[in-house]
Amino acid sequence: DIGVPSVVQENLSNVVCGYHLALLKPKKIFGFFLAKQLSMFDINRYLANRANGSTRFGLTLHVIESMPILYPLSKLEQKLIFSRLQSIDVKIQAEEKILKKYKDVKTGLMNRLLNNF
């Protein structure tokens, strides 16, 4: 796992980041929008292909600075896009939850059916 994003909204004092973390403070990009970009397959593949190391993988500052991140010029547009993507993610998660319930029911029914023979 390389380039896994996380957004910290609070201003945390007395916090130390481990050697395997990078702290990005975007100026032109809305943080949540950047996190969505970093979660995309193309960016993940870009980072994985440029990671170096044998047991612990890392990224150089140059690799991070040269990521091909595309973003609208306006932070408002970024926030709107993120909001839409977030609502789609919520719907997908709800559908995945329903699908898991159906799979669990199917597994239970199959177990009952096979245990009766």
C-alpha positions as CSV (number, residue, x, y, z in Angstrom):
1,D,0.0,0.0,0.0
2,I,1.6,3.2,-1.2
3,G,0.0,6.6,-1.5
4,V,-3.0,5.8,0.6
5,P,-4.6,9.2,1.4
6,S,-6.2,10.4,4.6
7,V,-7.6,13.8,5.4
8,V,-7.0,15.4,8.8
9,Q,-9.4,18.3,9.3
10,E,-8.2,19.4,12.7
11,N,-5.1,21.4,13.5
12,L,-3.3,18.9,15.7
13,S,-0.5,20.1,18.0
14,N,2.3,17.8,19.3
15,V,1.7,15.2,16.6
16,V,4.6,13.4,15.0
17,C,4.3,11.7,11.6
18,G,6.2,8.4,11.2
19,Y,8.9,8.0,8.6
20,H,6.4,6.2,6.3
21,L,4.0,9.2,6.1
22,A,4.0,12.3,4.0
23,L,2.2,15.4,5.1
24,L,0.7,17.3,2.1
25,K,-0.7,20.8,2.7
26,P,-2.3,21.7,-0.6
27,K,-2.8,25.4,-1.4
28,K,-4.6,25.3,-4.7
29,I,-6.5,22.0,-4.2
30,F,-9.3,21.3,-1.7
31,G,-8.0,18.6,0.6
32,F,-10.8,16.1,0.1
33,F,-10.7,16.6,-3.6
34,L,-6.9,15.8,-3.5
35,A,-7.6,12.7,-1.4
36,K,-10.1,11.5,-4.1
37,Q,-7.5,12.1,-6.8
38,L,-4.9,10.2,-4.8
39,S,-7.4,7.3,-4.5
40,M,-7.8,6.9,-8.3
41,F,-6.2,3.9,-10.0
42,D,-4.0,6.0,-12.3
43,I,-2.4,7.9,-9.5
44,N,-2.0,4.8,-7.4
45,R,-0.3,3.0,-10.2
46,Y,1.9,6.1,-10.9
47,L,3.0,6.1,-7.3
48,A,3.5,2.3,-7.1
49,N,5.7,2.4,-10.2
50,R,7.9,5.1,-8.8
51,A,8.2,3.8,-5.2
52,N,11.6,2.6,-4.1
53,G,12.8,0.2,-1.5
54,S,13.0,-3.5,-0.8
55,T,11.1,-4.1,2.4
56,R,9.7,-0.6,3.1
57,F,8.7,1.4,0.1
58,G,9.0,5.2,-0.1
59,L,8.4,8.1,-2.5
60,T,10.8,10.9,-3.2
61,L,9.7,14.5,-3.0
62,H,10.2,14.8,-6.7
63,V,7.8,11.9,-7.4
64,I,5.2,13.5,-5.1
65,E,5.6,17.0,-6.6
66,S,5.3,15.6,-10.2
67,M,2.1,13.6,-9.7
68,P,-0.2,14.2,-12.6
69,I,-3.1,15.6,-10.6
70,L,-5.8,17.2,-12.6
71,Y,-8.0,19.7,-10.9
72,P,-10.4,22.5,-11.8
73,L,-9.1,26.0,-11.1
74,S,-11.8,26.9,-8.6
75,K,-11.9,25.4,-5.2
76,L,-15.7,25.8,-5.4
77,E,-15.8,23.5,-8.4
78,Q,-13.5,21.0,-6.6
79,K,-15.9,21.0,-3.6
80,L,-18.9,20.5,-5.8
81,I,-17.2,17.6,-7.6
82,F,-16.1,16.0,-4.3
83,S,-19.6,16.4,-2.9
84,R,-21.1,14.5,-5.9
85,L,-18.4,11.8,-5.7
86,Q,-19.0,11.5,-2.0
87,S,-22.8,11.0,-2.5
88,I,-22.1,8.3,-5.2
89,D,-19.7,6.6,-2.7
90,V,-22.4,6.6,-0.1
91,K,-24.9,5.0,-2.5
92,I,-22.3,2.4,-3.5
93,Q,-21.6,1.5,0.1
94,A,-25.3,1.1,0.7
95,E,-25.6,-1.2,-2.3
96,E,-22.6,-3.2,-1.2
97,K,-24.2,-3.6,2.3
98,I,-27.4,-5.0,0.7
99,L,-25.4,-7.3,-1.6
100,K,-23.5,-8.6,1.5
101,K,-26.8,-9.3,3.3
102,Y,-28.0,-11.3,0.2
103,K,-24.8,-13.3,0.1
104,D,-25.1,-14.0,3.8
105,V,-28.6,-15.2,3.4
106,K,-27.6,-17.3,0.4
107,T,-24.8,-18.9,2.4
108,G,-27.1,-19.6,5.3
109,L,-29.7,-21.2,3.0
110,M,-27.0,-23.3,1.3
111,N,-25.7,-24.5,4.7
112,R,-29.2,-25.4,5.9
113,L,-30.0,-27.2,2.6
114,L,-26.7,-29.2,2.6
115,N,-26.9,-30.0,6.3
116,N,-30.3,-31.6,5.7
117,F,-28.9,-34.2,3.3
